[in-house]
Every structure is written in C-alpha cells, then in structure tokens.
Amino acid sequence: MESFVHLRKGVTPHRIHADLDGLEDDELGRSGFTGRTAHLYRRNDPTEYRTVGPLRPLDVIASNLRPTDLDDPAGSPLTLFTNPDCRIMLSRRATAMPFHVRHVDGDLLSFVHHGTGTFETEFGPLAYRPGNWVYLPKATTFRHVPDGDCFLLMIEATDEFRVPPPRELGRHFPFDPAQITVPEPQAYQDDGDREYEVRLVHEGGPTSLFQRHHPLDVEGWRGDNFPFTFNIDDYNAIGSDSVHLPPTVHLFMQATGVYVMNFLPRPAEGVPGTERVPWYHRNVDFDEIAFFHGGEIFGVEMPETLLSHAPQGLHHGAPRRARERARRRHDQDTRIGWKVVAIDTRRRLVPSAELLAAVPEPD
C-alpha cells in the first residue's frame, strides 16, 4: 500500500538511484513515476532479452522513412503510431501545400527537427525554425509553406493539448508561456478566378471543401484559443545534483492520455556515486516514444532522427555499457548534452504497417 514510510527488504543502497555497488537499479512504478513505486536491485541487466510476438521495443531511423509529402506536393504525412487518444505522424514536405488543411479530430502539435518555413493560418502566419514546437488548435485552417526540405514529428491528440498546471516551481518553470510566439492577423486576398480546397483530415477521410473565397481571410481575432510556436532553446531544464530526476519533471504539454516532454542539456549530477542515466524501468502505465533531435551524452553523439518505441510493461533503459561509461567519466563530464523529445501515452500505441515494414526483424 502507498505509505509515507516505504518498506526496505534485502540488499538495498542507502540512497535512491545511487551507490549501487554492482547491482542493477530497476524501477517498477505506477502513473509515470508519480504513483506507487518499487525499486528492485537486480544482479543482471533486465533489458537483455529477445521477444517473440507483437509486443516488442522498436527503433527506426526516421530520416529513412519517406512520407508521400516528401515527393508529391499533394501528398500527406506518414502515420507512425495510433491509439484512441492520438496519432503520431512524420512530415517531410519540401514544397508548399497546393491546398489548405483542417485537422478535425484533434489538436496538432508538431516538433521541427529540420527546416524553416511558415504555417499560414486563420490567425496569421507562424514562422518556424529547428527546435520549434508548433501548436495548431483543433479545426484550425492552415497551409504549410516550407522554405525547402523540412522534417516534422506531428502529434494529433483527440483531446485538447494544455500546459501542465503549475506546481511547486511556479507557472514559469520549466515552460515560460511568455516565450511563445503568437501570430499577427493577416487576411489573405483571393484572386476570384479559382476555388480553394480545404482538406479536412479525419478518421475515415479525408473530406475536401471547395470555396470561391480565400479560406484565410481573417482581419482580426481575440480569445484564448490560438496557435503558437515555442522553441526548446527557451525551455528551462530542471536538474538535481544528487539524484537523476524522473521524466515527469520535464513535462511540456499534455492532453488526455498523451504527455509531451523535453529532455535538454543541463548540468550533470555531481554528487559521487549518483547514477547519471535513466534507471531501468518498464513504465507500466505508459507507452514511451523518444525522438532524438541531437546533442551528445558523456562524449557520445546522439543518433539524430532515431525514433524509439518502448511498449509499457517491457524493460527499457540505457544499456549497461552506457551506465559504466557514465560512471567512468564522472569527473570528466559536467553536463548532459542530449536533445530528445518524448511522447508518453496511457493507451498502447499501434505501429503502422508502413513503419513496421521499415523496422528490421529481431534476431
């Protein structure tokens, strides 16, 4: 039972996630590290297993995937994962949409890994650059106009994306809403000689609307439901000197069943004996997606565009050799330089057939 006093049985270290003395640190926790928790100290690496059946970890270099919008202006993003709460997609559009789009099943939150350009929206134009999150409220009409090749990881949530409620740190940490960029109104003129297509993206669709006037003809707007961009360079990464903090402290935005986090450069844990990489866990209430934007960790470059899926209930975490390297370099490394964005979902994610076709079969 959950209690102020936690039980200790057998051989356990004095400090949490520290001073392991050859044991492997394995956390069995509920509600994404915020609920009841057991720390198991094992002899062996729990990620050393092979799987038979559909439930298995998945790793793919996303830059090898080719959505139809990469080569065809009329193409679409590639669906990677789905569940009843969200759809995760990849767009690599290189030319402007010849139509407008409206996602009618949910809010759209996109991470810009590569490229610059503009989302023309009803609220006005939103420019983007690498490291931007781009938020578009449900049913917002927009047109994506990239300056050239781009690479966007997109999350469509059935429920509203919201900023997490402020807690002990206050409403400006780690995400300061004052750092967002909000569009200024710009009514687009129509030429009067053609129809404009607005493509409605929805389950069972798409559906297309055709109208004689420009769909982005808004002269002004007011309210608290609007698109914006936010760059991860303006995110305040939270850290501790004596313990590696759980992923939940890096929460950026959330919707029902969907949680988005930023893992960004910060000072490394400094107290001797403290583990500096995430402990083994099987995050029993969430599927986990990690997308590697770049950076390095303890002298090793991060594999850019690696997309990793860890289904709930299966052990995952940095391999033993990475943990040993972090311990050896304790006095050499003073910062963790990773740039990773993560998506956790309460309901299991189903990989698309196109994604599975690009993933090597396990040995």
N, C-alpha and C positions, 0 to 999 in steps of 0.2 A: 504493500500500500504506500501511497505518497505520504511522506512524513518530513518534518523538519530535521529529524535525525535519520541519516542514511546508514544502512547496515554495512558492515565490512566483514567478509569471511575469507579465510585463507590468506594467501600471499598477495598483498596489495601495496603499492607505493604510498608514501606519506602524502605527496601532492598529486593533484589530478593532472593527467597528461604530462607527466614529468618523472624523471628518476626511475626509469622502467627496469634497469638492471637486467637487460636481456629478454624481458617479456614483451609480448605484443599487445598494444593498447587497442581494445575493441569496444566500441560503444553501441549499446542496444537501447535506443531512446525513442520516445513517442513524440508526436506533434512537432517534428523537425527540431529536435534538441531542446524544446521548451517544456516538455512534459516529463512524465516519469522516466527515469534513466537507470540503466545498469552499465557499469564499466567492468568488462571482463578482461582478465590478464592472462593471455594465452602463451603457449610455448611456440606456436607456429604461425606463419603468415596466413590469415584466413582467406586471402584473395587468390591463393594458389589452388585453383580448381578448374575443371572443364565442365561444360554444360551439354546436356542432351535435352532438346525440347525448345519451345519458343521463347522461354524466359531466360534471356542472357544479356550481358553487357554488350554494347555496340559502340564501335569507334569508326569514324569515317573522316577523311579529309574533305571538307565541304567544298573547297575550291575545285575538286574533281567532278562535282555534280553540275549538270547542265540543265537548268530550267529552260522552258521554251522561250521565256522573255529574253534570254541571252542572245539568241539569233533572230528572233521574229518580233518586230515591234508590237504585233498584236498578240504576242504570247503572254503567258501567265507565270507567276511564281510556282515553284515546285513544292508540293506538300511533303513534309518530312515526318511529322507525327500528328496524331489526333487523339482526342478523348472528348467526352461530352462538354468539358469546360473550356477547351481551347483547341486551336490549330496552329502548328508551328510550320513556317514556310521559309523558303530561300528564294530571293530575287537577285538576279544578276543583270538587270536591264541595262542596256548600253545606249538606247535611243528613246526619244520621248514617246509616251503613250499616244497613239492616234485616237484615243477615246478618253473619257473620264471614268472614274471608278467610285463605287459606293459600297463599303462592306456593311451589309445589313444584318449580319448575325452577331456582331460584337465589335468592341473597341479594337483598334490596331496599334500595336506598339512595335516599332522597328528599330533594330540596332544597326548602325552604319559601320561596317568593318573597313570598307574601302570605297573611295569615290566621293565626288561632290556633286551638287545639283540642287534642285528645288522641287518641293511639293507645292503645286499651285492648288490652293484650297478656297472654299467659300469664304473663309475668314481672312484670306490674303495669302501671299506667297511665304513659304517657310524654306529658307536655305538650310542645307545640311553639309556636314563635313565628317571625316572619320572620327569615331568615338561618340557621335551623337546618338541619343535616343530620340526618336520621332514619334510623338503621340498624336493619333487621329481618333476623335470620338466616334462612336458607332454611328453609321449612316452619314458621315461627312463626305461630301463630294470632293474629289481631288483628282489631280493629274500629275503623274511623276515625270519630271523632266531632268534626267541626269545630264551632267556635262560630258560624260564619257562612261567607261566601264564603271560599274558600281557593284557592291556586294552587301546585301541587306538580309539580316536574320529577322524574320517577322513573326509576331505572336498575335493571333486574333483570339481574344477572350470573350466568352459568351456574356459574362457579367462585366460591369464597369471596372476599369483599372483605376485604382485610387492610391494616393500617397499613404503610407502606413501612418497610423495615429502616433503623435509624438509621445514619447515616454520619458524616462529619467533624463535623457540627454537634451531634451527640448526639441522644438519643431524645426530647427535649422540644421540638425546633425542626425545622420550623416548627409542628408539631402536638404540643401537650402533652396526652397522654392523661388527665392529671389534671383536665382541663377538661370531660370528658364528663359527662353526666347519665344515671344508670342507674336503672331503675325499682325501686321497693319492692314486694314482693309484695302483692297484693290479690285475694283469692278472691271472685269474683262469685257471688251467690246466684241459683239458678234459681227460677222460680215454680211449676214442677211441672205446669203446665197446657198447655204448648206444646212443640213441637220447636224446636230451634235449628239453623239452617242454617250449615254451614261450607263456603264455596265454595272449591274447590281450583282455583287459576289455573295452567294448564299448557298446553303446546302440544297442540293438538287438543281442548282443553277448552272451557268449564270442566266440572268434576265437582262435584256437591254431596253432602255428607254431612249426615244429619239425626240428631240425638241428643236424648234427653229431658233430659239434664243440661246445665248451662251449660258451654260449652267453655273458659271462663276460670276454672276452679275451683282454681287452684294456690295452695296455702297457703305455699309457700316454694321457693327454688331455690338452687343452688350450681353453680360451674363457671366456665369462661372463654368460654362461647358465649352471648352475651346481647345484647339490643337496647340502643341508647343514642341520645342526641341530642348534637350539638355545634354551637355557634354560630360563624359566621365572625368575629364580633367578638373571639373568643378565639384566632384564628389569628395566628401571628407571621409577618408578611410579611417576606421576605428581599429585600435590595436591595444595590446596589453604587453607589459614587459615580462610577466611571469607565467602566462598561460596562453595557449593558442585558442582564440575565441571561436565559438560556433558560427556557422554560416549565417544564422539568423540576424546577427548584428549588422550585416551588410545588405539588408533588405532595402530595395529601391522603390518598387511599386508592387501592388498586389490586386488581384481580383479573386472572386470566389473560386477556390481550388487552384489558383495559379499565383506563384510568388517569384519575383524577378530580383536578382541580386547582382551587385558589382564587387568583384574581388580585384583590388587595385593595389599599386605599390604603396608600401608602408614600412616603418621600421620593423625589423625582425625582433622576435622575443629575445631578451638579453640575459635573463637570469640563467646561470649554468644549470644544465640538466633538463631545461624546458624543451619539450618537443615543438618543432617549428613547422611541421607539415600536418595536414588534417589526419586525425586518427582513423583507424579502420572503423567502418560503420556499415550498417545495412538499412539506414534511414527508412524504417518500416512503414511509415505513413505517407511517403512521397516517392515518386519517380524523380530522378535528377537528370537535367541536361546541363552540360558545361560546354561553352563555346570559347575557344582560345583566340583572343584578339591579338596577343603578342606579349612582349616582355620576356623576362627571364627569372629563374628561381635558383639561387645558390650556384650561379655560374653556368647554368644550362638554359639555352634558349627555348622558349615555349614553342610548340609546333603550331604555327599560325593556321587558322581555319579548322583545326581539329574539333570535331563535334563528337561529344561523348555522352552516351545514354546509360545510366545505371538504374535498372528497374528496382523498385522497392522490394526489400527482403533479401537481396543479394549483396554480399560483402563487396565493398569497393574502398578505394583509398590509394594513396601513393604507395608504390611497391617498396619492399624492404631496402633495396639498394638506394632509393632516393632518401629514405629516412637515415640510413647510415651516412650518406654524403652530407646531409644537413648537420648531423652531429659532428662529423669531422671538421666541417667548415665553420663551426660555431664562433670562433674568434676571428674568422676572416670576413664573414658576411655580416653586414649590419642592416641590410634592407632586403625585403622580399619584393621582387620587381614584376610579379605577374600582372597580366591584364586579361581577366576572364570574366565573362558574363554568364550567369546561371539562371536556369528556369526550373523550379520545383513544382510538381503537380500532385494533388491529393489522389487523383484517379489515374490508373495506369495509362501510359501513353502507348499507342499502337503505331509502330513504324509503317510507313507507306511501302507499297510493293516496289516503287522506284528506288527508295532508299535502300531497302534490303538487297536489291539487285546490285548495288554498288559496294556492299559490305562483304569482305571475304568470309567464306565459311570457316567456322572454327576447326582447329586441328583435331 
